[in-house]
Amino acid sequence: QVQLVESGGGLVQAGGSLRLSCVVSGNIYPIQAMGWYRQAPEKQRELVASITSGGTTNYADSVKGRFTISRDNAKKTVYVQMNSLQPEDTAVYYCHVTTWGYNYWGQGTQVTVSS
């Protein structure tokens, strides 16, 4: 059974930083794209950042220059470093991975940015 476990969320003041981690366990190979989505209250889930197995990254316009996604294939882990956080970044952040057309999601970690 494949499991994604996120960590690193919390409460931070505007301008602060957080680093989210997501560890993938279970029989999944190869892990193709890995990414982070977020969902704020009463809003649709949106892509924050993604990274392919080859290291190509993609970011939402709203986080470009502030967030950096990375992955460690040996550890089956994806990270997102979030700097210069703003109240509008407040949301539940979900880890997402794909392999052979299958999609897997984590349970989410809350990020709250106070003004």
Accessible surface in RSA format (square Angstrom, percent):
REM  Atomic radii and reference values for relative SASA: ProtOr
REM  Chains: A
REM  Algorithm: Lee & Richards
REM  Probe-radius: 1.40
REM  Slices: 20
REM RES _ NUM      All-atoms   Total-Side   Main-Chain    Non-polar    All polar
REM                ABS   REL    ABS   REL    ABS   REL    ABS   REL    ABS   REL
RES GLN A   1   187.73 105.0 126.89  92.7  60.84 144.9  53.67 114.2 134.06 101.7
RES VAL A   2    27.80  18.3   8.58   7.8  19.23  46.3   8.58   7.5  19.23  52.1
RES GLN A   3   100.96  56.5  97.14  71.0   3.82   9.1  16.36  34.8  84.60  64.2
RES LEU A   4    11.43   6.4   1.49   1.1   9.94  25.0   1.49   1.0   9.94  26.8
RES VAL A   5    93.52  61.5  89.17  80.7   4.35  10.5  91.55  79.5   1.97   5.3
RES GLU A   6    21.17  12.2   2.96   2.2  18.21  43.4   0.20   0.4  20.96  17.1
RES SER A   7    62.37  52.7  56.95  76.0   5.42  12.5  42.60  90.7  19.77  27.7
RES GLY A   8    35.86  44.2   0.00   N/A  35.86  44.2  23.53  64.6  12.33  27.6
RES GLY A   9    29.30  36.1   0.00   N/A  29.30  36.1   2.63   7.2  26.66  59.7
RES GLY A  10    29.69  36.6   0.00   N/A  29.69  36.6  29.53  81.0   0.17   0.4
RES LEU A  11   132.31  73.7 100.31  71.8  32.00  80.4 100.31  70.4  32.00  86.1
RES VAL A  12    25.40  16.7  19.79  17.9   5.61  13.5  25.40  22.1   0.00   0.0
RES GLN A  13   138.52  77.5 135.54  99.1   2.98   7.1  37.48  79.8 101.04  76.6
RES ALA A  14    45.22  41.6  22.15  34.2  23.07  52.5  22.46  31.6  22.76  60.3
RES GLY A  15    50.10  61.8   0.00   N/A  50.10  61.8  25.32  69.5  24.77  55.5
RES GLY A  16    21.42  26.4   0.00   N/A  21.42  26.4  20.82  57.1   0.59   1.3
RES SER A  17    56.04  47.4  37.51  50.1  18.54  42.7  21.66  46.1  34.38  48.2
RES LEU A  18    33.64  18.7  28.58  20.4   5.06  12.7  33.64  23.6   0.00   0.0
RES ARG A  19   127.57  53.6 112.71  57.5  14.85  35.4  33.12  45.3  94.44  57.2
RES LEU A  20     0.00   0.0   0.00   0.0   0.00   0.0   0.00   0.0   0.00   0.0
RES SER A  21    23.95  20.2  23.79  31.8   0.15   0.4  10.54  22.4  13.41  18.8
RES CYS A  22     0.00   0.0   0.00   0.0   0.00   0.0   0.00   0.0   0.00   0.0
RES VAL A  23    73.65  48.5  72.73  65.8   0.92   2.2  72.73  63.2   0.92   2.5
RES VAL A  24     3.07   2.0   0.00   0.0   3.07   7.4   0.00   0.0   3.07   8.3
RES SER A  25    48.55  41.0  46.59  62.2   1.96   4.5  39.64  84.4   8.90  12.5
RES GLY A  26    32.69  40.3   0.00   N/A  32.69  40.3  19.60  53.8  13.09  29.3
RES ASN A  27   143.19  98.7 116.55 112.6  26.63  64.1  37.00  89.1 106.18 102.6
RES ILE A  28    10.05   5.7   0.57   0.4   9.49  22.9   4.34   3.1   5.72  15.5
RES TYR A  29   186.89  87.3 166.92  95.0  19.98  52.0 119.80  90.0  67.09  82.7
RES PRO A  30    39.50  28.8  39.30  35.8   0.20   0.7  39.50  32.6   0.00   0.0
RES ILE A  31    18.10  10.3   9.71   7.2   8.39  20.2   9.71   7.0   8.39  22.8
RES GLN A  32    62.91  35.2  62.79  45.9   0.13   0.3  24.06  51.2  38.85  29.5
RES ALA A  33    34.66  31.9  33.15  51.2   1.51   3.4  33.24  46.8   1.42   3.8
RES MET A  34     2.22   1.2   1.32   0.9   0.90   2.1   0.90   0.8   1.32   1.8
RES GLY A  35     1.26   1.6   0.00   N/A   1.26   1.6   1.26   3.5   0.00   0.0
RES TRP A  36     0.00   0.0   0.00   0.0   0.00   0.0   0.00   0.0   0.00   0.0
RES TYR A  37    53.43  24.9  53.43  30.4   0.00   0.0  21.12  15.9  32.30  39.8
RES ARG A  38    15.70   6.6  15.61   8.0   0.09   0.2   2.70   3.7  13.00   7.9
RES GLN A  39    63.71  35.6  59.03  43.1   4.68  11.1  11.14  23.7  52.57  39.9
RES ALA A  40    23.18  21.3  19.21  29.7   3.97   9.0  19.70  27.7   3.48   9.2
RES PRO A  41   111.00  80.9  88.79  80.9  22.21  80.8 100.71  83.1  10.30  64.0
RES GLU A  42   186.84 107.3 133.71 101.2  53.13 126.5  65.26 126.2 121.58  99.3
RES LYS A  43   142.60  69.6 130.59  80.1  12.01  28.6  81.57  73.4  61.03  65.0
RES GLN A  44   162.54  90.9 148.64 108.6  13.90  33.1  53.74 114.4 108.80  82.5
RES ARG A  45    92.16  38.7  66.77  34.0  25.39  60.5  23.26  31.8  68.90  41.8
RES GLU A  46    77.83  44.7  73.54  55.6   4.30  10.2  28.23  54.6  49.61  40.5
RES LEU A  47    52.32  29.1  43.60  31.2   8.72  21.9  43.60  30.6   8.72  23.5
RES VAL A  48     0.58   0.4   0.31   0.3   0.27   0.7   0.58   0.5   0.00   0.0
RES ALA A  49     0.00   0.0   0.00   0.0   0.00   0.0   0.00   0.0   0.00   0.0
RES SER A  50    26.43  22.3  26.41  35.3   0.01   0.0  13.64  29.0  12.79  17.9
RES ILE A  51    11.18   6.4  11.08   8.3   0.10   0.3  11.14   8.0   0.05   0.1
RES THR A  52    58.57  41.7  58.57  59.4   0.00   0.0  55.87  75.0   2.70   4.1
RES SER A  53    70.45  59.5  52.08  69.5  18.38  42.3  20.84  44.4  49.62  69.5
RES GLY A  54    74.06  91.3   0.00   N/A  74.06  91.3  38.94 106.9  35.12  78.7
RES GLY A  55    39.51  48.7   0.00   N/A  39.51  48.7  21.48  58.9  18.03  40.4
RES THR A  56    95.25  67.7  86.20  87.4   9.06  21.6  59.80  80.3  35.45  53.6
RES THR A  57    58.32  41.5  35.80  36.3  22.52  53.7  12.54  16.8  45.78  69.2
RES ASN A  58    78.91  54.4  75.59  73.0   3.31   8.0  22.66  54.5  56.25  54.4
RES TYR A  59    44.09  20.6  35.28  20.1   8.81  22.9  28.84  21.7  15.26  18.8
RES ALA A  60    24.73  22.7  14.61  22.5  10.12  23.0  24.73  34.8   0.00   0.0
RES ASP A  61   119.13  83.4  96.75  96.3  22.38  52.9  37.57  88.4  81.56  81.3
RES SER A  62    67.34  56.9  42.37  56.5  24.97  57.5  51.83 110.4  15.51  21.7
RES VAL A  63     0.11   0.1   0.11   0.1   0.00   0.0   0.11   0.1   0.00   0.0
RES LYS A  64   120.22  58.7 100.56  61.7  19.67  46.8  56.84  51.2  63.38  67.5
RES GLY A  65    89.32 110.1   0.00   N/A  89.32 110.1  44.68 122.6  44.64 100.0
RES ARG A  66    48.19  20.2  43.41  22.1   4.78  11.4  34.88  47.7  13.30   8.1
RES PHE A  67     5.89   2.9   0.00   0.0   5.89  15.3   0.00   0.0   5.89  16.9
RES THR A  68    77.23  54.9  75.78  76.8   1.45   3.5  47.36  63.6  29.87  45.2
RES ILE A  69     6.12   3.5   0.00   0.0   6.12  14.8   0.00   0.0   6.12  16.6
RES SER A  70    47.33  40.0  46.32  61.8   1.01   2.3  34.64  73.8  12.70  17.8
RES ARG A  71    39.01  16.4  11.44   5.8  27.57  65.6   8.63  11.8  30.38  18.4
RES ASP A  72    44.30  31.0  39.23  39.1   5.07  12.0  13.91  32.7  30.39  30.3
RES ASN A  73    88.91  61.3  71.18  68.8  17.73  42.7  35.20  84.7  53.71  51.9
RES ALA A  74   102.86  94.6  58.35  90.0  44.51 101.3  71.44 100.6  31.42  83.2
RES LYS A  75   135.47  66.1 120.70  74.1  14.76  35.2  75.51  68.0  59.96  63.9
RES LYS A  76    64.22  31.3  63.54  39.0   0.69   1.6  43.32  39.0  20.90  22.3
RES THR A  77     6.50   4.6   6.50   6.6   0.00   0.0   3.04   4.1   3.46   5.2
RES VAL A  78     0.00   0.0   0.00   0.0   0.00   0.0   0.00   0.0   0.00   0.0
RES TYR A  79    33.90  15.8  33.90  19.3   0.00   0.0  17.24  13.0  16.66  20.5
RES VAL A  80     0.00   0.0   0.00   0.0   0.00   0.0   0.00   0.0   0.00   0.0
RES GLN A  81    59.33  33.2  58.82  43.0   0.51   1.2  29.25  62.3  30.07  22.8
RES MET A  82     0.00   0.0   0.00   0.0   0.00   0.0   0.00   0.0   0.00   0.0
RES ASN A  83    58.79  40.5  58.79  56.8   0.00   0.0  15.51  37.3  43.28  41.8
RES SER A  84    52.65  44.5  50.37  67.2   2.28   5.3  14.58  31.0  38.08  53.3
RES LEU A  85     0.00   0.0   0.00   0.0   0.00   0.0   0.00   0.0   0.00   0.0
RES GLN A  86    63.57  35.6  63.57  46.5   0.00   0.0  16.13  34.3  47.45  36.0
RES PRO A  87    50.07  36.5  42.64  38.9   7.43  27.0  42.98  35.5   7.09  44.1
RES GLU A  88   131.66  75.6 104.32  78.9  27.34  65.1  64.71 125.2  66.95  54.7
RES ASP A  89     0.63   0.4   0.59   0.6   0.03   0.1   0.03   0.1   0.59   0.6
RES THR A  90    36.00  25.6  32.71  33.2   3.29   7.8  30.75  41.3   5.25   7.9
RES ALA A  91     2.02   1.9   1.12   1.7   0.90   2.0   2.02   2.8   0.00   0.0
RES VAL A  92    41.98  27.6  41.86  37.9   0.12   0.3  41.86  36.4   0.12   0.3
RES TYR A  93     0.00   0.0   0.00   0.0   0.00   0.0   0.00   0.0   0.00   0.0
RES TYR A  94    34.95  16.3  34.95  19.9   0.00   0.0   8.39   6.3  26.56  32.7
RES CYS A  95     0.00   0.0   0.00   0.0   0.00   0.0   0.00   0.0   0.00   0.0
RES HIS A  96    20.06  11.0  20.06  13.9   0.00   0.0  11.67  12.0   8.39   9.8
RES VAL A  97     0.00   0.0   0.00   0.0   0.00   0.0   0.00   0.0   0.00   0.0
RES THR A  98    27.27  19.4  27.27  27.6   0.00   0.0  21.32  28.6   5.95   9.0
RES THR A  99     8.44   6.0   8.44   8.6   0.00   0.0   8.34  11.2   0.09   0.1
RES TRP A 100   174.89  70.2 152.83  74.0  22.06  51.8 152.23  81.2  22.67  36.8
RES GLY A 101    70.64  87.1   0.00   N/A  70.64  87.1  41.08 112.7  29.56  66.2
RES TYR A 102   144.28  67.4 142.03  80.8   2.26   5.9  95.75  72.0  48.54  59.8
RES ASN A 103    87.70  60.5  62.94  60.8  24.76  59.6  13.13  31.6  74.57  72.1
RES TYR A 104    63.43  29.6  60.57  34.5   2.86   7.4  38.15  28.7  25.28  31.2
RES TRP A 105   102.75  41.2  76.76  37.2  26.00  61.0  60.38  32.2  42.38  68.7
RES GLY A 106     6.98   8.6   0.00   N/A   6.98   8.6   0.60   1.7   6.38  14.3
RES GLN A 107   170.44  95.3 146.05 106.7  24.40  58.1  54.55 116.1 115.89  87.9
RES GLY A 108    23.98  29.6   0.00   N/A  23.98  29.6   0.40   1.1  23.58  52.8
RES THR A 109    20.32  14.5  15.02  15.2   5.30  12.6   8.50  11.4  11.82  17.9
RES GLN A 110    87.31  48.8  77.41  56.6   9.89  23.6  49.42 105.2  37.88  28.7
RES VAL A 111     0.00   0.0   0.00   0.0   0.00   0.0   0.00   0.0   0.00   0.0
RES THR A 112    48.56  34.5  48.56  49.2   0.00   0.0  36.92  49.6  11.64  17.6
RES VAL A 113     7.03   4.6   0.00   0.0   7.03  16.9   0.00   0.0   7.03  19.1
RES SER A 114    41.82  35.3  35.57  47.5   6.26  14.4  34.87  74.3   6.95   9.7
RES SER A 115   129.05 109.0  67.66  90.3  61.39 141.4  54.76 116.6  74.29 104.1
END  Absolute sums over single chains surface
CHAIN  1 A     6336.8       4883.1       1453.8       3289.3       3047.5
END  Absolute sums over all chains
TOTAL          6336.8       4883.1       1453.8       3289.3       3047.5
